[in-house]
């Protein structure tokens, strides 16, 4: 399964509480932090909710 590298690039100050909670649910602790997650429908839904606050790229995991 593909992996996604997600980077938090914009502050959540001024945005709704559910968007801030979505960032926490993704695993972010601080601005400009990068995390890697599996490419699943639930993760894609969370990314879509905060797409204006994060950047994403697909990571090649090196398997066939």
KABEL-V835467 format. One line per field, one symbol per residue. phi: phi as a letter, one per 20 degrees, with the letter a starting at -180 (. if undefined). A space follows every 10 residues. Layout:
phi: ???
//
This chain:
phi: .fddddcedc fefndfffff ffffffofcb fmfdcdcfed gffffffffc fedcccbede eneh
//
